[in-house]
Amino acid sequence: MPLVLAEKEKPQIIKKIGGSEEVKRHLENLGFNVGGTVSVVNSLAGNVIVRVKEARIAINEDLARKIMV
């Protein structure tokens, strides 16, 4: 399922990252790697704040839909 549909505060394992090579590289630079753990801190109008590697990152709905957990 896409990250935007994930349950709040529940750790999820990243299974796949979609999109163009540029988008994948951008997400990997932010810390989103296949096999890594991510959890949704808050969600507002599709945009999400997530916890990745001890950091909180805000991403828009389009990017969150490219991250499958």
C-alpha positions as CSV (number, residue, x, y, z in Angstrom):
1,M,0.0,0.0,0.0
2,P,1.2,3.6,-0.5
3,L,2.7,5.4,2.4
4,V,-0.3,7.9,2.5
5,L,-2.6,5.1,3.5
6,A,-0.3,3.8,6.3
7,E,-1.5,3.8,9.9
8,K,-0.1,6.6,12.1
9,E,2.8,5.9,14.4
10,K,3.0,2.3,13.2
11,P,6.5,1.4,11.9
12,Q,6.3,0.2,8.3
13,I,9.0,-1.5,6.1
14,I,9.6,0.2,2.7
15,K,9.0,-2.4,0.0
16,K,9.3,-0.4,-3.2
17,I,10.0,3.1,-4.4
18,G,8.4,4.1,-7.7
19,G,8.8,7.0,-10.0
20,S,11.6,8.3,-12.3
21,E,15.2,7.7,-11.5
22,E,15.5,11.4,-10.4
23,V,12.6,10.9,-7.9
24,K,14.0,7.6,-6.6
25,R,17.4,9.3,-6.1
26,H,15.8,12.2,-4.3
27,L,13.9,10.0,-1.9
28,E,17.0,7.9,-1.3
29,N,18.9,11.1,-0.4
30,L,16.2,11.9,2.1
31,G,16.7,8.4,3.7
32,F,13.9,6.4,2.1
33,N,15.6,3.1,1.2
34,V,14.0,-0.3,0.3
35,G,14.0,-2.4,3.5
36,G,14.2,0.7,5.7
37,T,11.7,1.6,8.4
38,V,9.4,4.6,8.2
39,S,6.4,5.7,10.3
40,V,3.8,8.3,9.6
41,V,3.8,11.0,12.3
42,N,0.9,13.1,11.0
43,S,-1.1,13.5,7.8
44,L,-2.9,16.6,6.6
45,A,-4.7,16.9,3.2
46,G,-2.7,14.0,1.8
47,N,0.7,15.5,2.8
48,V,2.5,13.5,5.4
49,I,5.2,14.0,8.1
50,V,7.2,10.9,8.5
51,R,9.9,9.6,10.7
52,V,12.9,8.1,8.9
53,K,16.2,7.3,10.5
54,E,15.6,9.5,13.6
55,A,14.5,12.5,11.4
56,R,11.2,14.0,10.7
57,I,10.5,14.8,7.0
58,A,7.5,16.4,5.4
59,I,6.7,15.1,1.9
60,N,3.8,15.9,-0.4
61,E,1.1,13.4,-1.4
62,D,2.6,12.7,-4.8
63,L,5.9,11.5,-3.3
64,A,4.2,9.6,-0.5
65,R,2.2,7.6,-3.1
66,K,5.5,6.5,-4.8
67,I,6.6,4.9,-1.5
68,M,5.1,1.4,-1.0
69,V,5.1,-0.2,2.4
